[in-house]
Amino acid sequence: MECASEAVCQRRDKEICYLGWILLFLWLVMVIYITKEIWFGAPLSTPTTSINSLNKKPENSAVIEMEIIET
């Protein structure tokens, strides 16, 4: 694509360059935010859950077990 003048081409190239740096910065921030537990470790304020802790029944819970009887 041809430019009307050299100044217009340089201005457009500069805008495209700034947009590229902004997109790169946003992408980098997004990747660091998504992988923050890998880079900075798990946060101390939130409890960690594992599959075993999800399968455990609370000690003071009432659970009704039903048995299916075929006739």
C-alpha positions as a Markdown table, in Angstrom:
| # | Residue | x | y | z |
|---|---|---|---|---|
| 1 | Met | 0.0 | 0.0 | 0.0 |
| 2 | Glu | 1.4 | 3.3 | -1.0 |
| 3 | Cys | 1.5 | 6.4 | 1.2 |
| 4 | Ala | 0.6 | 9.9 | 0.3 |
| 5 | Ser | 3.9 | 11.1 | 1.7 |
| 6 | Glu | 6.9 | 9.9 | 3.6 |
| 7 | Ala | 5.7 | 11.6 | 6.9 |
| 8 | Val | 2.3 | 9.7 | 6.6 |
| 9 | Cys | 4.2 | 6.4 | 6.1 |
| 10 | Gln | 6.4 | 7.0 | 9.1 |
| 11 | Arg | 3.5 | 8.0 | 11.3 |
| 12 | Arg | 1.6 | 4.9 | 10.3 |
| 13 | Asp | 4.6 | 2.7 | 10.9 |
| 14 | Lys | 5.1 | 4.3 | 14.4 |
| 15 | Glu | 1.4 | 3.7 | 15.3 |
| 16 | Ile | 1.6 | 0.0 | 14.1 |
| 17 | Cys | 4.8 | -0.4 | 16.2 |
| 18 | Tyr | 3.1 | 1.1 | 19.3 |
| 19 | Leu | 0.1 | -1.2 | 18.8 |
| 20 | Gly | 2.4 | -4.2 | 18.5 |
| 21 | Trp | 4.2 | -3.3 | 21.7 |
| 22 | Ile | 0.9 | -2.9 | 23.6 |
| 23 | Leu | -0.4 | -6.2 | 22.3 |
| 24 | Leu | 2.8 | -7.9 | 23.3 |
| 25 | Phe | 2.7 | -6.4 | 26.8 |
| 26 | Leu | -1.0 | -7.4 | 27.2 |
| 27 | Trp | -0.2 | -10.9 | 26.0 |
| 28 | Leu | 2.7 | -11.2 | 28.4 |
| 29 | Val | 0.7 | -9.9 | 31.4 |
| 30 | Met | -2.1 | -12.5 | 30.5 |
| 31 | Val | 0.4 | -15.4 | 30.3 |
| 32 | Ile | 2.0 | -14.4 | 33.6 |
| 33 | Tyr | -1.4 | -14.0 | 35.3 |
| 34 | Ile | -2.6 | -17.4 | 34.1 |
| 35 | Thr | 0.7 | -19.1 | 35.1 |
| 36 | Lys | 1.3 | -17.1 | 38.3 |
| 37 | Glu | 1.1 | -20.2 | 40.5 |
| 38 | Ile | 3.9 | -21.8 | 38.6 |
| 39 | Trp | 6.1 | -18.7 | 38.8 |
| 40 | Phe | 5.3 | -17.4 | 42.3 |
| 41 | Gly | 3.9 | -20.5 | 44.1 |
| 42 | Ala | 0.5 | -21.1 | 45.5 |
| 43 | Pro | -1.0 | -18.2 | 47.5 |
| 44 | Leu | -0.9 | -18.7 | 51.2 |
| 45 | Ser | -4.3 | -17.2 | 51.9 |
| 46 | Thr | -6.4 | -19.6 | 49.9 |
| 47 | Pro | -6.7 | -23.2 | 51.0 |
| 48 | Thr | -5.4 | -25.9 | 48.6 |
| 49 | Thr | -7.8 | -28.7 | 47.7 |
| 50 | Ser | -6.9 | -32.1 | 46.4 |
| 51 | Ile | -8.9 | -34.9 | 45.0 |
| 52 | Asn | -8.7 | -36.8 | 48.3 |
| 53 | Ser | -10.0 | -33.8 | 50.3 |
| 54 | Leu | -12.9 | -33.4 | 47.9 |
| 55 | Asn | -13.9 | -37.1 | 48.3 |
| 56 | Lys | -13.8 | -37.0 | 52.1 |
| 57 | Lys | -17.0 | -36.7 | 54.0 |
| 58 | Pro | -17.2 | -34.0 | 56.7 |
| 59 | Glu | -17.1 | -35.6 | 60.2 |
| 60 | Asn | -20.3 | -33.9 | 61.4 |
| 61 | Ser | -22.4 | -34.3 | 58.3 |
| 62 | Ala | -25.5 | -36.4 | 58.1 |
| 63 | Val | -25.6 | -38.7 | 55.1 |
| 64 | Ile | -28.6 | -40.7 | 54.0 |
| 65 | Glu | -27.6 | -43.8 | 52.2 |
| 66 | Met | -30.3 | -45.4 | 50.0 |
| 67 | Glu | -30.3 | -49.0 | 48.9 |
| 68 | Ile | -32.1 | -50.0 | 45.7 |
| 69 | Ile | -34.0 | -53.2 | 46.0 |
| 70 | Glu | -35.0 | -55.0 | 42.8 |
| 71 | Thr | -38.3 | -56.9 | 42.9 |
